[in-house]
């Protein structure tokens, strides 16, 4: 029987999976029919149709997912790569609202921002692959979890060792990591936006350079929110704050800009 709740699709970041949103889902599902796709080439997700995979492939796959689920214009929330995909789906007229947390693509070809961010990500995954046999012991230390996963979360010491291992395994299991790190990510000028778009930035962001936030002017009517005490993957640091931010954007609850 169809739900009377409006749909909300949660889109994960590069080298992650839909499980990244697990702590947010119970907080939003009372207001929205919630969907958690995993992108092609990512751990547990569908296979990619061609190599090297591109960001257009990721957006196309997300749009096919909407079609398969009979979702015309759902609310979209995305983190990092998922934020990029959400904005590009909105460009195609496939979103009611967009809430993009630390989206990739607000940079310029040749400015080095993408290379610096993805270089750190790839080095982190490579180190995780090399040290994986030792990580169950290493991650017993909350201090080491915080240090090793500092580009994921500001307070990674608060997550369990099991969850920390899951993040590493998702990165190791991402078959298209190198493809997408080398691909072009570029959010072009979008005016007027086809739906309300909010860009959300973590106050403790370390993976993306601070200057990236200045490029949000490419979507002149976008709202910009900075969340306190959260990093690049804010749903790890503060799922309640993330849920409230999403629900305020979708209109499910009252919220302040």
C-alpha positions as CSV (number, residue, x, y, z in Angstrom):
1,X,0.0,0.0,0.0
2,X,1.5,3.4,-1.0
3,X,2.8,5.5,1.9
4,X,1.2,8.9,2.5
5,X,4.6,10.2,3.6
6,X,6.7,12.1,1.0
7,X,9.8,10.3,-0.2
8,X,13.3,11.2,1.0
9,X,16.4,9.7,-0.7
10,X,19.6,9.7,1.2
11,X,22.8,9.7,-1.0
12,X,26.1,8.6,0.4
13,X,29.6,9.8,-0.2
14,X,32.5,8.4,-2.3
15,X,33.8,5.1,-0.9
16,X,30.9,4.8,1.5
17,X,27.5,3.1,1.2
18,X,23.9,3.8,2.2
19,X,24.7,2.5,5.7
20,X,26.4,5.8,6.4
21,X,23.0,7.2,7.0
22,X,21.8,4.5,9.4
23,X,21.7,6.7,12.5
24,X,19.7,9.4,10.7
25,X,17.0,7.0,9.3
26,X,15.1,6.4,12.5
27,X,15.0,10.2,13.0
28,X,13.4,11.0,9.7
29,X,11.4,8.0,8.7
30,X,8.4,9.2,10.8
31,X,8.1,12.1,8.4
32,X,9.3,10.6,5.1
33,X,9.3,7.4,3.2
34,X,13.1,6.9,3.3
35,X,15.3,5.3,0.6
36,X,19.0,4.4,1.0
37,X,20.6,3.4,-2.4
38,X,24.3,2.4,-2.6
39,X,26.0,3.8,-5.7
40,X,27.4,1.5,-8.5
41,X,30.9,0.2,-7.9
42,X,30.6,0.8,-4.2
43,X,30.6,-2.0,-1.6
44,X,27.3,-3.9,-1.9
45,X,26.1,-1.7,-4.7
46,X,25.4,-2.7,-8.3
47,X,28.2,-3.2,-10.8
48,X,29.2,-0.3,-13.0
49,X,28.4,-0.5,-16.7
50,X,31.7,0.8,-18.0
51,X,35.2,1.7,-16.9
52,X,36.5,4.1,-16.0
53,X,33.4,5.2,-14.2
54,X,32.5,8.9,-14.3
55,X,30.4,11.2,-12.2
56,X,27.8,11.3,-15.0
57,X,27.5,7.5,-14.5
58,X,26.8,8.1,-10.8
59,X,24.1,10.7,-11.6
60,X,22.6,8.5,-14.3
61,X,22.5,5.5,-11.9
62,X,20.8,7.6,-9.2
63,X,18.2,8.8,-11.7
64,X,17.6,5.2,-12.8
65,X,17.1,4.3,-9.1
66,X,14.4,7.1,-8.8
67,X,12.7,5.7,-11.9
68,X,12.8,2.1,-10.6
69,X,11.3,3.3,-7.3
70,X,8.7,5.4,-9.1
71,X,10.0,8.5,-7.5
72,X,9.4,11.6,-9.7
73,X,10.7,14.5,-7.5
74,X,11.6,13.2,-4.0
75,X,13.4,15.2,-1.4
76,X,17.1,14.6,-1.7
77,X,19.8,14.7,1.0
78,X,23.4,13.9,0.0
79,X,26.8,13.9,1.6
80,X,30.0,14.6,-0.4
81,X,29.6,12.7,-3.6
82,X,25.9,12.3,-2.7
83,X,25.6,16.1,-2.4
84,X,27.0,16.5,-5.9
85,X,24.6,13.8,-7.2
86,X,21.7,15.5,-5.5
87,X,22.4,18.9,-7.0
88,X,22.8,17.3,-10.5
89,X,19.5,15.4,-10.1
90,X,17.9,18.8,-9.2
91,X,19.4,20.2,-12.4
92,X,17.5,17.5,-14.3
93,X,14.3,18.4,-12.5
94,X,14.2,15.3,-10.3
95,X,14.2,16.9,-6.8
96,X,11.6,18.6,-4.6
97,X,14.3,19.9,-2.3
98,X,18.0,19.3,-1.9
99,X,20.1,19.3,1.3
100,X,23.7,18.8,0.3
101,X,26.2,18.2,3.1
102,X,29.8,19.1,2.1
103,X,29.1,18.4,-1.6
104,X,32.0,17.8,-3.9
105,X,32.3,19.8,-7.2
106,X,32.4,23.4,-6.0
107,X,35.8,23.9,-7.4
108,X,37.5,24.8,-10.6
109,X,39.4,22.6,-13.0
110,X,43.1,23.1,-12.4
111,X,42.8,24.8,-8.9
112,X,44.1,21.7,-7.1
113,X,41.2,21.5,-4.7
114,X,39.9,18.2,-6.0
115,X,43.4,16.7,-6.2
116,X,44.2,17.6,-2.6
117,X,40.9,16.3,-1.2
118,X,41.0,13.0,-3.1
119,X,44.7,12.5,-2.6
120,X,44.0,12.4,1.2
121,X,41.1,10.1,0.7
122,X,43.0,7.6,-1.5
123,X,46.0,7.6,0.9
124,X,43.7,6.9,3.8
125,X,42.1,4.0,2.0
126,X,45.5,2.6,0.9
127,X,46.7,2.8,4.5
128,X,43.5,1.1,5.7
129,X,44.1,-1.7,3.2
130,X,47.7,-2.2,4.3
131,X,46.9,-2.1,8.1
132,X,43.5,-3.9,7.9
133,X,44.7,-7.1,9.8
134,X,45.8,-4.9,12.7
135,X,42.8,-2.5,12.8
136,X,40.5,-4.6,15.1
137,X,43.2,-4.1,17.8
138,X,44.1,-0.5,16.9
139,X,40.5,0.6,16.9
140,X,40.1,-0.5,20.5
141,X,41.6,2.9,21.3
142,X,39.1,5.7,21.0
143,X,42.0,8.1,20.6
144,X,43.3,6.2,17.6
145,X,39.9,6.0,16.1
146,X,39.6,9.8,16.3
147,X,43.0,10.3,14.8
148,X,42.7,7.8,11.9
149,X,39.2,8.8,11.0
150,X,39.7,12.6,11.4
151,X,38.7,13.3,7.8
152,X,35.5,11.4,8.2
153,X,34.3,12.8,11.6
154,X,35.3,15.4,14.1
155,X,34.6,13.0,17.0
156,X,35.2,9.6,15.6
157,X,36.2,8.5,19.1
158,X,32.4,8.3,19.8
159,X,31.7,5.7,17.3
160,X,32.3,2.0,17.9
161,X,35.3,0.0,16.7
162,X,32.9,-2.1,14.6
163,X,31.5,1.0,12.9
164,X,35.0,2.3,12.3
165,X,36.0,-1.0,10.7
166,X,32.9,-0.7,8.5
167,X,34.1,2.6,7.1
168,X,37.5,1.2,6.3
169,X,36.0,-1.9,4.6
170,X,33.6,0.3,2.6
171,X,36.6,2.3,1.3
172,X,38.6,-0.8,0.5
173,X,35.6,-2.4,-1.2
174,X,35.0,0.6,-3.5
175,X,35.9,-0.7,-6.9
176,X,35.6,2.8,-8.6
177,X,37.5,4.9,-6.1
178,X,40.4,5.6,-8.5
179,X,38.1,6.1,-11.4
180,X,36.0,8.7,-9.6
181,X,38.9,10.5,-8.0
182,X,40.4,11.0,-11.5
183,X,37.0,12.0,-13.0
184,X,35.8,15.5,-13.5
185,X,33.6,16.8,-10.7
186,X,32.3,20.3,-11.5
187,X,29.0,21.9,-10.4
188,X,28.2,24.4,-13.1
189,X,26.2,27.7,-12.6
190,X,22.6,26.9,-11.8
191,X,20.2,29.9,-11.9
192,X,17.4,29.8,-11.2
193,X,17.6,26.6,-9.1
194,X,14.7,24.2,-10.0
195,X,14.0,23.6,-6.4
196,X,15.1,24.9,-3.0
197,X,18.8,23.9,-2.5
198,X,20.7,24.1,0.8
199,X,24.4,23.6,1.1
200,X,25.5,22.5,4.5
201,X,29.1,22.7,5.7
202,X,30.7,21.1,8.8
203,X,32.4,23.6,11.0
204,X,35.2,21.0,11.6
205,X,35.5,20.0,7.9
206,X,39.1,18.8,7.1
207,X,38.8,16.8,3.9
208,X,37.6,19.7,1.6
209,X,39.6,22.9,1.6
210,X,37.8,25.9,3.2
211,X,37.9,27.9,-0.1
212,X,35.5,25.5,-1.7
213,X,32.6,27.0,0.3
214,X,33.1,30.3,-1.6
215,X,32.1,28.6,-4.8
216,X,28.5,28.0,-3.7
217,X,27.8,31.3,-5.4
218,X,27.4,29.2,-8.6
219,X,23.9,28.5,-7.2
220,X,23.1,32.2,-6.3
221,X,19.8,31.4,-4.5
222,X,21.2,28.5,-2.5
223,X,21.0,28.7,1.3
224,X,24.2,28.0,3.2
225,X,24.3,26.6,6.7
226,X,27.4,25.8,8.8
227,X,26.8,23.1,11.4
228,X,28.8,23.3,14.6
229,X,31.2,20.6,15.8
230,X,30.8,18.2,12.8
231,X,33.2,17.1,10.1
232,X,32.9,15.9,6.5
233,X,30.4,13.1,7.3
234,X,28.2,15.0,9.8
235,X,25.7,12.1,10.3
236,X,28.5,10.3,12.1
237,X,29.2,13.2,14.5
238,X,25.6,14.4,15.2
239,X,22.8,12.4,13.5
240,X,20.1,14.3,15.4
241,X,21.4,17.7,14.1
242,X,21.6,16.3,10.6
243,X,18.1,14.9,10.8
244,X,16.7,18.2,12.1
245,X,18.5,20.1,9.3
246,X,17.0,17.8,6.6
247,X,13.5,17.9,8.1
248,X,13.6,21.7,8.3
249,X,14.6,21.9,4.6
250,X,11.8,19.4,3.5
251,X,9.3,21.4,5.5
252,X,8.5,18.5,7.8
253,X,9.4,20.6,10.9
254,X,9.9,24.2,11.6
255,X,13.5,25.4,11.3
256,X,15.7,28.5,11.3
257,X,18.0,29.4,8.5
